[in-house]
Amino acid sequence: MTMFDQIDPRSPTPLYEQIAARVRVAVAAGDLAPGEALPSVRKLASELRVNPATVVQAYRDLAADGFVEMRHGQGTFVQEVSPFLRDEERATRAQELVRTLLTDAARLGIGADEIARAFEAEIGVEIRE
């Protein structure tokens, strides 16, 4: 269940969006292969201790976006995702990570120069001109 470890019921982001986001990330990263079955609605709802309707909504959103296929009576399966959609999802997640970093940094009073130095130290490349 490691894919869903970061689901946070206290987050302002609805649970179904969190579930769908984790699946999108796993598909974009190649952690879930095309044709691979997702946990059943009942099983995932039980593991996450959420209402099954929450999981159904997440799976419906994923199906609408082309990440999964819901087969009546069989389950939900990962779809083949185009490289464009994969890249788009990765870019979206990168933007969200940066937004979260900047929000947390602002709360701590950390300025852009400090963030840039921290990035440079972590990746070993100067990013400022």
N, C-alpha and C positions, 0 to 999 in steps of 0.2 A: 504494500500500500504506500510505498515511498513517494509515488507520484502525487499523492493527495495529502502528504504530511503538512503542507503549508496552508491548508484550509483553516480559516480563522472565523469562527462564528461571531466574534466581537468586531470584525472588520466592517466598515461602512459599505464595502462592496458586497452585493448580495451573494449568497452561497452558490447559487447556480452559475453566476458569472465566474466565481473563483474556480469551480469545478471545470467549467468549459475552458478557462484560461490554462489550467494545468494540462489538460488534454492537448490544447493547441500547441503549447510549448513542447510537450513530449513528441508530438507529430513533427513539428518544425525541426526539432533536434535529432530526429531519426530514432528516438527511443521507442516509438510505437511504429511498427511496420504495417504497410497496407495489408488488409485482410485480417489483422489481429483483432481479436474480440476484446471489447471493453467489459468491465465487470457488469453483471446484470444490475438493473435498476434496484431491485430488492437487496442484492448483496452490498452494493456500494452505499445505499441509503443506510443500511444496518451498520456498516463499518464506520461511516462518518457520523452516524447518529443524527441524520436529517430526514425530513419527510421525503418519501419516494417521489412526490411531485417535483421536488427541487432537482433531483437527478434527471427526471424526465425533461424538465425545462432545459437543463444544461445540454442533454443529448439532442434535443430538438434544435437548439441554437447551433450546435456543432454540425448537425445535418444540414441546416439551412445554409451554413457557410461552406459546405463541401468537405468538411473534415471527416465525417463519419457517415455511415449508411445504417439506418434502422430497418431491420428485417423483422416483420411481424412474426412473433413466435420463435424467432431464432436468436435475436439479440442485436447488439450494436457493434459495428465493425469499422475499423479505420479504413478510410478511402485512400486511394493514390492521390497525392496532392502535388499540384504543379510546382515546379521550381519557383515560379513567380509568387505563388501564394505562400510557399515556405519562406521566401526572402521577405515578403511583406510582413508575415507574422513575426519573424525575427526582428525586423526593424521596429515594429510596434512594441515588442517586449523591451528592446533596448531603450526606446524613448521612455517607457514607463519606469525602467530602472533609473534612468537619469533624473526623471521628475521626482521620484522618491528620494534619491540621493540629495537633490537640491533642496527639497522640502525639509528633510532631516537636518541638513547642514545649516539652513536658515534658522531653524529652531535653536541650534547650538551656537549661532553667531559665527559660523565659519564662512569666510569670504571666498570668492572665486579664485583668488591667487593661491589660497591654502588648498583648495580642492585640486587645482591644476598641479601644484607641487606633489600632492598625494598621488595623483594619477601617474605623474612622471616617475615617482619613486616605485610605484607598483609595476608599471609596464616597462620601465627602463628606457623610455623614449621621451624626448622633450616635445611637448605638444603646444607650447606657446611660441609665437613668432618673436 
